[in-house]
């Protein structure tokens, strides 16, 4: 294992490439190296890339697409078909109760539903 701190974009890209090489390995040494690299990459990304949480409506639409959820099924969490249309068209904001129901029922992180 030959690991160094990630101090530049070049180091970062080199580390990502190494992660790809190690990804399917089952060797303990490779898995240890992968674990350490993942931690270093995570720290570098948090320090150098400002990744914003997704837009709440986009998070809902994404989950709907992932799970093949219809608008009528979504009404169960939002309180009716009209409310679904208002929320998805951004005419109405999510309430705390809606956020709780969506988070628990559809497994959408509450932070994604709260937005910025």
C-alpha positions as CSV (number, residue, x, y, z in Angstrom):
1,X,0.0,0.0,0.0
2,X,1.5,3.3,-1.1
3,X,-0.9,6.0,0.0
4,X,-0.3,9.7,0.2
5,X,-2.4,12.7,1.2
6,X,-4.6,14.2,-1.5
7,X,-3.3,17.8,-1.9
8,X,-4.2,18.6,-5.5
9,X,-6.6,17.8,-8.3
10,X,-4.0,15.6,-9.8
11,X,-3.7,13.6,-6.6
12,X,-7.5,13.4,-6.4
13,X,-7.8,12.0,-10.0
14,X,-5.0,9.6,-9.4
15,X,-6.8,8.4,-6.2
16,X,-10.1,8.0,-8.1
17,X,-8.3,5.9,-10.7
18,X,-6.8,3.7,-8.1
19,X,-10.2,3.2,-6.5
20,X,-11.5,1.9,-9.8
21,X,-8.6,-0.5,-10.0
22,X,-9.3,-1.9,-6.5
23,X,-13.1,-1.9,-6.7
24,X,-13.7,-5.5,-7.6
25,X,-10.8,-7.0,-5.6
26,X,-11.4,-9.4,-2.7
27,X,-7.8,-9.3,-1.3
28,X,-7.7,-8.0,2.2
29,X,-4.7,-5.6,1.5
30,X,-6.6,-4.2,-1.5
31,X,-9.8,-3.7,0.5
32,X,-7.8,-1.9,3.2
33,X,-6.2,0.4,0.7
34,X,-9.7,1.0,-0.9
35,X,-11.1,1.9,2.6
36,X,-8.2,4.4,3.3
37,X,-8.5,6.0,-0.2
38,X,-12.2,6.4,0.1
39,X,-11.7,8.3,3.4
40,X,-9.1,10.5,1.9
41,X,-11.2,11.2,-1.2
42,X,-14.2,12.0,1.0
43,X,-12.2,14.6,3.0
44,X,-10.8,16.1,-0.2
45,X,-14.2,16.4,-1.8
46,X,-15.7,18.0,1.4
47,X,-12.9,20.6,1.4
48,X,-12.9,21.3,-2.3
49,X,-16.4,20.7,-3.7
50,X,-19.5,22.4,-2.5
51,X,-22.1,19.8,-3.1
52,X,-25.5,21.2,-2.3
53,X,-28.5,19.1,-1.3
54,X,-31.0,18.4,-4.0
55,X,-34.0,20.5,-4.6
56,X,-36.9,19.0,-2.6
57,X,-39.3,18.7,-5.6
58,X,-36.5,17.1,-7.7
59,X,-35.8,14.7,-4.8
60,X,-39.5,13.7,-4.8
61,X,-39.6,13.3,-8.6
62,X,-36.4,11.3,-8.5
63,X,-37.9,8.8,-5.9
64,X,-41.1,8.6,-7.9
65,X,-39.1,7.7,-11.0
66,X,-36.9,5.2,-9.1
67,X,-39.8,3.4,-7.4
68,X,-42.3,3.9,-10.2
69,X,-44.7,5.8,-7.9
70,X,-47.7,7.5,-9.5
71,X,-49.1,10.8,-8.5
72,X,-52.1,9.1,-7.0
73,X,-49.9,7.0,-4.9
74,X,-48.0,10.1,-3.8
75,X,-51.3,11.6,-2.7
76,X,-51.2,9.3,0.3
77,X,-48.2,11.2,1.7
78,X,-49.3,14.7,0.6
79,X,-53.0,14.7,1.4
80,X,-54.8,14.4,-2.0
81,X,-54.3,14.5,-5.7
82,X,-54.8,18.3,-5.9
83,X,-52.1,18.8,-3.2
84,X,-49.7,16.6,-5.2
85,X,-50.2,18.8,-8.3
86,X,-49.7,22.0,-6.2
87,X,-46.5,20.6,-4.6
88,X,-44.9,19.3,-7.9
89,X,-45.7,22.5,-9.7
90,X,-44.2,24.5,-6.8
91,X,-47.4,26.3,-6.1
92,X,-47.5,25.0,-2.5
93,X,-44.6,24.3,-0.1
94,X,-44.1,21.1,1.8
95,X,-45.3,21.1,5.4
96,X,-43.4,19.5,8.2
97,X,-46.0,16.8,8.3
98,X,-45.5,16.1,4.6
99,X,-41.8,16.0,5.0
100,X,-42.1,13.5,7.8
101,X,-44.5,11.3,5.8
102,X,-42.3,11.4,2.7
103,X,-39.1,10.7,4.6
104,X,-40.6,7.8,6.5
105,X,-42.8,6.3,3.7
106,X,-40.6,6.8,0.7
107,X,-37.2,6.8,2.4
108,X,-36.3,10.2,1.1
109,X,-33.8,11.9,3.5
110,X,-35.5,14.7,5.4
111,X,-32.5,17.0,4.6
112,X,-33.3,16.6,0.9
113,X,-36.9,17.6,1.5
114,X,-36.0,20.6,3.6
115,X,-33.7,22.1,1.0
116,X,-31.6,25.1,1.7
